[in-house]
């Protein structure tokens, strides 16, 4: 059970400085500090916030071919991705420490081990003392995302202990994976983060369902992005000319364990959503439905989760 009965949280609906890691980190810092000034103790940023969710971009790819211009844009995306740990995570760590908040930020993570150049859609967690508490890599990129991001594994189904309860979550359409949700519920999540790039009306139904299913607070976080925000010097910028002026309209929201909106949803603008969460609602909501307790049937259903980190080569006693 949480040590505190109330917590103020902030969900940041904003756009990055697209394809610019350093400027986006500075924007992250500014918004996090602003949320902290409003009293927030937990601050959540959207999926792929640093350096961008590249909506509308093809990176010059179709079935059977890739263009040189697309490779140039890919290299730019890669160079602005985030190593964990790195000077970028150090800057985010210092932001969390200055703001004295639990900070969750969606990043595009570059593999830091060996010679791999693979990117991952990741959420990283920091504590109010600046400690890097963990990360979660998206298990399954959706559709064309598979061209630009690798798959995470079960070793990063991260849950963070806080004085307000356990915090963790899934990224975008991972939230449609029933077994992934079941794993998070069994990890004890009561503050469920859902950073996303989905701004459809039907996404709200999923967020309400998760709140009701997990009897948890859901902090759903999306970007607000316009075409004007994209850098004009992208090698494949011409492919964006037919794109709508509003590339992502938002839809960030905070939802109670009974499936009711506490804040939002907000569309059509950048905004910091602030809400005071009554943590007593969590046990109250589980009186008649506890998904991993009295409403579970382990005699009928069981889930096996592989939490081992996947590696290409395993060494025994330091030898191949």
C-alpha positions as a Markdown table, in Angstrom:
| # | Residue | x | y | z |
|---|---|---|---|---|
| 1 | Unk | 0.0 | 0.0 | 0.0 |
| 2 | Unk | 1.2 | 3.6 | -0.7 |
| 3 | Unk | 2.7 | 5.5 | 2.2 |
| 4 | Unk | 0.8 | 8.7 | 1.2 |
| 5 | Unk | -2.9 | 9.1 | 0.7 |
| 6 | Unk | -2.7 | 11.8 | -2.0 |
| 7 | Unk | -0.3 | 12.7 | -4.8 |
| 8 | Unk | -0.3 | 15.4 | -7.4 |
| 9 | Unk | 0.7 | 14.2 | -10.8 |
| 10 | Unk | 1.4 | 16.0 | -14.1 |
| 11 | Unk | 1.0 | 14.6 | -17.7 |
| 12 | Unk | 2.9 | 16.7 | -20.2 |
| 13 | Unk | 1.2 | 17.0 | -23.6 |
| 14 | Unk | 3.8 | 18.7 | -25.8 |
| 15 | Unk | 5.9 | 18.3 | -28.9 |
| 16 | Unk | 9.7 | 17.9 | -28.9 |
| 17 | Unk | 12.0 | 20.0 | -30.9 |
| 18 | Unk | 11.8 | 17.4 | -33.7 |
| 19 | Unk | 15.1 | 15.7 | -34.5 |
| 20 | Unk | 17.0 | 17.8 | -32.0 |
| 21 | Unk | 18.0 | 15.9 | -28.9 |
| 22 | Unk | 19.7 | 18.8 | -27.0 |
| 23 | Unk | 16.9 | 21.3 | -27.5 |
| 24 | Unk | 14.3 | 18.7 | -26.6 |
| 25 | Unk | 16.1 | 17.9 | -23.4 |
| 26 | Unk | 16.1 | 21.6 | -22.5 |
| 27 | Unk | 12.3 | 21.7 | -23.2 |
| 28 | Unk | 11.8 | 18.6 | -21.1 |
| 29 | Unk | 13.7 | 20.3 | -18.2 |
| 30 | Unk | 11.6 | 23.5 | -18.5 |
| 31 | Unk | 8.3 | 21.7 | -18.6 |
| 32 | Unk | 9.3 | 19.4 | -15.7 |
| 33 | Unk | 10.3 | 22.3 | -13.5 |
| 34 | Unk | 7.1 | 24.1 | -14.4 |
| 35 | Unk | 5.1 | 21.0 | -13.4 |
| 36 | Unk | 7.0 | 20.8 | -10.1 |
| 37 | Unk | 6.2 | 24.5 | -9.4 |
| 38 | Unk | 2.6 | 23.5 | -9.7 |
| 39 | Unk | 3.2 | 20.9 | -7.0 |
| 40 | Unk | 3.5 | 17.7 | -9.1 |
| 41 | Unk | 5.5 | 14.8 | -7.5 |
| 42 | Unk | 5.2 | 12.6 | -10.6 |
| 43 | Unk | 5.8 | 14.0 | -14.1 |
| 44 | Unk | 5.2 | 12.0 | -17.3 |
| 45 | Unk | 6.2 | 12.8 | -20.9 |
| 46 | Unk | 4.9 | 11.2 | -24.1 |
| 47 | Unk | 6.2 | 8.3 | -26.1 |
| 48 | Unk | 9.3 | 9.0 | -28.2 |
| 49 | Unk | 9.6 | 12.5 | -26.9 |
| 50 | Unk | 13.3 | 12.7 | -27.3 |
| 51 | Unk | 14.1 | 13.3 | -30.2 |
| 52 | Unk | 10.7 | 12.6 | -31.9 |
| 53 | Unk | 8.0 | 10.3 | -32.9 |
| 54 | Unk | 8.6 | 10.6 | -36.7 |
| 55 | Unk | 4.9 | 10.5 | -37.8 |
| 56 | Unk | 4.4 | 10.7 | -41.5 |
| 57 | Unk | 8.0 | 9.9 | -42.4 |
| 58 | Unk | 8.9 | 6.8 | -44.5 |
| 59 | Unk | 12.7 | 7.2 | -44.4 |
| 60 | Unk | 12.6 | 6.6 | -48.1 |
| 61 | Unk | 11.4 | 3.0 | -47.6 |
| 62 | Unk | 9.0 | 0.8 | -49.5 |
| 63 | Unk | 8.9 | -3.0 | -50.0 |
| 64 | Unk | 12.2 | -4.0 | -51.6 |
| 65 | Unk | 14.0 | -0.7 | -51.6 |
| 66 | Unk | 15.5 | 2.2 | -49.5 |
| 67 | Unk | 16.5 | 5.6 | -50.8 |
| 68 | Unk | 19.7 | 7.4 | -50.0 |
| 69 | Unk | 17.7 | 10.4 | -48.8 |
| 70 | Unk | 15.9 | 8.2 | -46.4 |
| 71 | Unk | 19.2 | 6.8 | -45.1 |
| 72 | Unk | 20.3 | 10.4 | -44.4 |
| 73 | Unk | 17.2 | 11.1 | -42.4 |
| 74 | Unk | 17.6 | 7.8 | -40.5 |
| 75 | Unk | 21.2 | 8.8 | -39.7 |
| 76 | Unk | 20.0 | 12.1 | -38.3 |
| 77 | Unk | 17.4 | 10.3 | -36.2 |
| 78 | Unk | 20.0 | 7.9 | -35.0 |
| 79 | Unk | 22.5 | 10.6 | -34.1 |
| 80 | Unk | 19.9 | 12.4 | -32.0 |
| 81 | Unk | 18.8 | 9.2 | -30.1 |
| 82 | Unk | 19.7 | 8.6 | -26.5 |
| 83 | Unk | 22.3 | 6.3 | -25.0 |
| 84 | Unk | 21.5 | 5.0 | -21.5 |
| 85 | Unk | 23.4 | 6.1 | -19.5 |
| 86 | Unk | 24.9 | 9.2 | -21.1 |
| 87 | Unk | 25.2 | 12.9 | -20.8 |
| 88 | Unk | 21.6 | 13.1 | -21.9 |
| 89 | Unk | 20.4 | 10.9 | -19.1 |
| 90 | Unk | 22.6 | 12.8 | -16.7 |
| 91 | Unk | 20.8 | 16.0 | -17.8 |
| 92 | Unk | 17.4 | 14.3 | -17.2 |
| 93 | Unk | 18.6 | 13.0 | -13.9 |
| 94 | Unk | 19.6 | 16.5 | -12.8 |
| 95 | Unk | 16.1 | 17.7 | -13.9 |
| 96 | Unk | 14.4 | 15.2 | -11.7 |
| 97 | Unk | 16.6 | 16.1 | -8.8 |
| 98 | Unk | 16.1 | 19.9 | -9.2 |
| 99 | Unk | 12.3 | 19.3 | -9.6 |
| 100 | Unk | 12.3 | 16.7 | -6.8 |
| 101 | Unk | 9.9 | 14.5 | -8.9 |
| 102 | Unk | 9.6 | 11.0 | -10.2 |
| 103 | Unk | 10.2 | 11.6 | -13.9 |
| 104 | Unk | 9.2 | 9.3 | -16.8 |
| 105 | Unk | 10.3 | 10.3 | -20.3 |
| 106 | Unk | 9.8 | 8.6 | -23.6 |
| 107 | Unk | 13.0 | 8.4 | -25.6 |
| 108 | Unk | 14.4 | 6.8 | -28.7 |
| 109 | Unk | 17.2 | 4.7 | -27.2 |
| 110 | Unk | 20.3 | 3.7 | -29.1 |
| 111 | Unk | 21.8 | 0.3 | -28.1 |
| 112 | Unk | 24.9 | 1.1 | -26.1 |
| 113 | Unk | 26.5 | -2.3 | -26.0 |
| 114 | Unk | 28.8 | -3.9 | -28.6 |
| 115 | Unk | 28.5 | -2.7 | -32.2 |
| 116 | Unk | 24.7 | -2.6 | -32.6 |
| 117 | Unk | 23.0 | 0.5 | -34.1 |
| 118 | Unk | 19.5 | -0.6 | -33.3 |
| 119 | Unk | 17.1 | 1.9 | -31.9 |
| 120 | Unk | 14.4 | 1.2 | -29.3 |
| 121 | Unk | 11.2 | 3.0 | -28.2 |
| 122 | Unk | 11.9 | 3.3 | -24.5 |
| 123 | Unk | 10.6 | 5.0 | -21.3 |
| 124 | Unk | 13.2 | 5.8 | -18.7 |
| 125 | Unk | 12.4 | 6.5 | -15.0 |
| 126 | Unk | 14.2 | 8.8 | -12.6 |
| 127 | Unk | 13.7 | 9.3 | -8.9 |
| 128 | Unk | 13.4 | 12.7 | -7.0 |
| 129 | Unk | 17.1 | 12.2 | -6.0 |
| 130 | Unk | 18.1 | 12.0 | -9.6 |
| 131 | Unk | 18.7 | 8.2 | -9.6 |
| 132 | Unk | 18.0 | 6.4 | -12.9 |
| 133 | Unk | 15.5 | 3.8 | -11.6 |
| 134 | Unk | 15.0 | 1.8 | -14.7 |
| 135 | Unk | 13.7 | 1.6 | -18.3 |
| 136 | Unk | 11.2 | -0.2 | -20.4 |
| 137 | Unk | 11.7 | -1.0 | -24.0 |
| 138 | Unk | 8.6 | -1.3 | -26.2 |
| 139 | Unk | 8.0 | -5.1 | -26.8 |
| 140 | Unk | 6.4 | -4.8 | -30.2 |
| 141 | Unk | 6.7 | -1.8 | -32.6 |
| 142 | Unk | 3.6 | -1.4 | -34.6 |
| 143 | Unk | 3.4 | -1.5 | -38.4 |
| 144 | Unk | 5.9 | 0.8 | -40.0 |
| 145 | Unk | 7.5 | 1.4 | -36.6 |
| 146 | Unk | 9.1 | -2.0 | -37.1 |
| 147 | Unk | 11.3 | -0.5 | -39.8 |
| 148 | Unk | 13.0 | 1.9 | -37.3 |
| 149 | Unk | 12.8 | 0.3 | -33.9 |
| 150 | Unk | 13.9 | -3.1 | -32.5 |
| 151 | Unk | 11.9 | -5.2 | -30.1 |
| 152 | Unk | 12.4 | -5.0 | -26.3 |
| 153 | Unk | 12.4 | -8.1 | -24.1 |
| 154 | Unk | 10.9 | -9.2 | -20.8 |
| 155 | Unk | 13.9 | -7.9 | -18.8 |
| 156 | Unk | 12.5 | -4.4 | -19.0 |
| 157 | Unk | 9.0 | -4.9 | -17.7 |
| 158 | Unk | 10.0 | -2.2 | -15.2 |
| 159 | Unk | 8.0 | -1.3 | -12.1 |
| 160 | Unk | 9.3 | 1.5 | -9.8 |
| 161 | Unk | 8.5 | 1.7 | -6.1 |
| 162 | Unk | 7.4 | 5.1 | -4.9 |
| 163 | Unk | 5.8 | 6.4 | -1.7 |
| 164 | Unk | 2.6 | 6.6 | -3.7 |
| 165 | Unk | 2.5 | 3.0 | -4.9 |
| 166 | Unk | 4.2 | 1.0 | -7.6 |
| 167 | Unk | 4.5 | 2.9 | -10.9 |
| 168 | Unk | 5.1 | 1.4 | -14.4 |
| 169 | Unk | 3.3 | 0.9 | -17.7 |
| 170 | Unk | 3.3 | 0.0 | -21.3 |
| 171 | Unk | 3.9 | 2.1 | -24.5 |
| 172 | Unk | 1.2 | 2.8 | -27.0 |
| 173 | Unk | -0.2 | -0.4 | -28.6 |
| 174 | Unk | 1.6 | -2.6 | -26.1 |
| 175 | Unk | -1.5 | -1.7 | -24.1 |
| 176 | Unk | -3.6 | -3.8 | -26.5 |
| 177 | Unk | -1.5 | -6.9 | -25.5 |
| 178 | Unk | -3.6 | -8.7 | -22.8 |
| 179 | Unk | -0.7 | -10.7 | -21.5 |
| 180 | Unk | 1.6 | -7.7 | -21.2 |
| 181 | Unk | -1.1 | -6.0 | -19.2 |
| 182 | Unk | -1.5 | -9.1 | -17.0 |
| 183 | Unk | 2.3 | -9.1 | -16.3 |
| 184 | Unk | 2.2 | -5.4 | -15.2 |
| 185 | Unk | -0.8 | -5.9 | -13.0 |
| 186 | Unk | 0.9 | -8.9 | -11.3 |
| 187 | Unk | 3.9 | -6.6 | -10.7 |
| 188 | Unk | 1.6 | -4.6 | -8.5 |
| 189 | Unk | 1.2 | -1.4 | -10.6 |
| 190 | Unk | -1.2 | 1.1 | -9.1 |
| 191 | Unk | 0.1 | 4.1 | -11.1 |
| 192 | Unk | -0.1 | 2.9 | -14.7 |
| 193 | Unk | 1.7 | 5.1 | -17.3 |
| 194 | Unk | 0.5 | 4.9 | -20.9 |
| 195 | Unk | 2.7 | 7.1 | -23.1 |
| 196 | Unk | 1.4 | 6.9 | -26.7 |
| 197 | Unk | 1.2 | 8.4 | -30.2 |
| 198 | Unk | -2.5 | 7.3 | -30.6 |
| 199 | Unk | -4.9 | 10.3 | -30.7 |
| 200 | Unk | -8.0 | 8.5 | -31.9 |
| 201 | Unk | -11.2 | 8.7 | -29.9 |
| 202 | Unk | -11.2 | 4.9 | -29.5 |
| 203 | Unk | -7.9 | 5.1 | -27.6 |
| 204 | Unk | -9.8 | 6.7 | -24.7 |
| 205 | Unk | -12.0 | 3.6 | -24.4 |
| 206 | Unk | -8.8 | 1.5 | -24.0 |
| 207 | Unk | -7.4 | 3.8 | -21.3 |
| 208 | Unk | -10.7 | 3.6 | -19.3 |
| 209 | Unk | -10.7 | -0.2 | -19.7 |
| 210 | Unk | -7.2 | -0.5 | -18.3 |
| 211 | Unk | -8.1 | 1.7 | -15.3 |
| 212 | Unk | -11.1 | -0.5 | -14.6 |
| 213 | Unk | -9.3 | -3.8 | -15.4 |
| 214 | Unk | -6.2 | -3.0 | -13.3 |
| 215 | Unk | -8.1 | -0.9 | -10.7 |
| 216 | Unk | -5.3 | 1.6 | -11.1 |
| 217 | Unk | -4.8 | 5.3 | -12.0 |
| 218 | Unk | -3.9 | 5.6 | -15.7 |
| 219 | Unk | -1.7 | 8.5 | -16.8 |
| 220 | Unk | -2.2 | 8.6 | -20.6 |
| 221 | Unk | 0.3 | 10.9 | -22.3 |
| 222 | Unk | 0.4 | 12.0 | -25.9 |
| 223 | Unk | 2.1 | 14.7 | -28.0 |
| 224 | Unk | 0.5 | 17.7 | -29.7 |
| 225 | Unk | 2.4 | 18.1 | -33.0 |
| 226 | Unk | 1.9 | 20.2 | -36.1 |
| 227 | Unk | 3.5 | 19.9 | -39.5 |
| 228 | Unk | 5.1 | 23.3 | -39.1 |
| 229 | Unk | 7.2 | 21.8 | -36.3 |
| 230 | Unk | 9.1 | 19.5 | -38.6 |
| 231 | Unk | 12.6 | 20.7 | -39.8 |
| 232 | Unk | 12.4 | 21.8 | -43.4 |
| 233 | Unk | 15.8 | 20.5 | -44.2 |
| 234 | Unk | 14.9 | 16.8 | -43.9 |
| 235 | Unk | 16.1 | 15.0 | -47.0 |
| 236 | Unk | 12.7 | 13.5 | -47.5 |
| 237 | Unk | 10.7 | 16.5 | -46.4 |
| 238 | Unk | 8.7 | 16.5 | -49.6 |
| 239 | Unk | 6.8 | 13.4 | -48.5 |
| 240 | Unk | 5.2 | 15.5 | -45.7 |
| 241 | Unk | 3.8 | 18.1 | -48.1 |
| 242 | Unk | 0.4 | 16.3 | -48.3 |
| 243 | Unk | 0.3 | 15.6 | -44.5 |
| 244 | Unk | -2.4 | 17.4 | -42.4 |
| 245 | Unk | -1.5 | 20.5 | -40.6 |
| 246 | Unk | -2.1 | 18.8 | -37.2 |
| 247 | Unk | 0.0 | 15.7 | -37.2 |
| 248 | Unk | -1.0 | 14.6 | -33.7 |
| 249 | Unk | -3.9 | 16.2 | -31.8 |
| 250 | Unk | -3.1 | 14.9 | -28.4 |
| 251 | Unk | -5.7 | 13.2 | -26.1 |
| 252 | Unk | -3.7 | 13.1 | -22.9 |
| 253 | Unk | -5.8 | 12.2 | -19.8 |
| 254 | Unk | -5.7 | 11.0 | -16.2 |
| 255 | Unk | -8.2 | 8.4 | -15.3 |
| 256 | Unk | -9.3 | 7.0 | -11.9 |
| 257 | Unk | -9.4 | 3.3 | -10.9 |
| 258 | Unk | -13.2 | 3.5 | -11.4 |
| 259 | Unk | -12.7 | 4.5 | -15.1 |
| 260 | Unk | -13.6 | 8.1 | -14.6 |
| 261 | Unk | -11.7 | 11.1 | -16.0 |
| 262 | Unk | -9.7 | 13.1 | -13.3 |
| 263 | Unk | -8.3 | 15.4 | -16.0 |
| 264 | Unk | -8.6 | 15.7 | -19.7 |
| 265 | Unk | -8.7 | 14.4 | -22.4 |
| 266 | Unk | -7.1 | 17.5 | -23.9 |
| 267 | Unk | -6.9 | 18.0 | -27.7 |
| 268 | Unk | -5.5 | 20.6 | -30.0 |
| 269 | Unk | -2.8 | 22.2 | -27.8 |
| 270 | Unk | 0.2 | 21.8 | -25.6 |
| 271 | Unk | -0.8 | 21.6 | -22.0 |
| 272 | Unk | 0.3 | 20.4 | -18.6 |
| 273 | Unk | -2.5 | 18.3 | -17.1 |
| 274 | Unk | -2.4 | 18.4 | -13.3 |
| 275 | Unk | -4.5 | 16.2 | -11.0 |
| 276 | Unk | -4.6 | 15.3 | -7.3 |
| 277 | Unk | -5.0 | 11.5 | -7.0 |
| 278 | Unk | -6.8 | 10.1 | -3.9 |
| 279 | Unk | -4.8 | 6.9 | -3.4 |
| 280 | Unk | -7.5 | 5.5 | -1.1 |
| 281 | Unk | -9.5 | 4.9 | -4.3 |
| 282 | Unk | -7.2 | 2.0 | -5.2 |
| 283 | Unk | -8.1 | -0.4 | -2.4 |
| 284 | Unk | -11.7 | 0.9 | -2.5 |
| 285 | Unk | -12.0 | 0.0 | -6.2 |
| 286 | Unk | -10.5 | -3.5 | -5.6 |
| 287 | Unk | -13.2 | -4.4 | -3.0 |
| 288 | Unk | -15.3 | -6.0 | -5.7 |
| 289 | Unk | -12.6 | -6.6 | -8.5 |
| 290 | Unk | -9.0 | -7.4 | -7.8 |
| 291 | Unk | -7.5 | -8.7 | -11.1 |
| 292 | Unk | -4.5 | -10.4 | -9.5 |
| 293 | Unk | -6.3 | -11.3 | -6.2 |
| 294 | Unk | -9.7 | -12.7 | -5.6 |
| 295 | Unk | -10.7 | -12.2 | -9.2 |
| 296 | Unk | -7.8 | -14.3 | -10.5 |
| 297 | Unk | -8.1 | -18.1 | -11.1 |
| 298 | Unk | -4.6 | -19.5 | -11.1 |
| 299 | Unk | -6.1 | -23.0 | -11.0 |
| 300 | Unk | -7.4 | -22.3 | -14.5 |
| 301 | Unk | -5.1 | -19.6 | -16.0 |
| 302 | Unk | -1.4 | -19.0 | -15.5 |
| 303 | Unk | 1.0 | -16.7 | -17.4 |
| 304 | Unk | 4.7 | -17.4 | -18.0 |
| 305 | Unk | 6.9 | -14.3 | -18.4 |
| 306 | Unk | 10.5 | -14.6 | -19.6 |
| 307 | Unk | 12.3 | -11.8 | -17.8 |
| 308 | Unk | 15.8 | -12.8 | -19.1 |
| 309 | Unk | 17.7 | -10.3 | -21.1 |
| 310 | Unk | 18.1 | -11.5 | -24.7 |
| 311 | Unk | 21.7 | -11.7 | -25.9 |
| 312 | Unk | 23.2 | -12.8 | -29.2 |
| 313 | Unk | 26.1 | -14.6 | -27.6 |
| 314 | Unk | 26.3 | -16.3 | -24.2 |
| 315 | Unk | 29.7 | -16.6 | -22.5 |
| 316 | Unk | 30.5 | -19.3 | -20.0 |
| 317 | Unk | 33.4 | -18.5 | -17.6 |
| 318 | Unk | 34.3 | -15.6 | -19.8 |
| 319 | Unk | 34.8 | -17.8 | -22.8 |
| 320 | Unk | 32.7 | -18.4 | -25.9 |
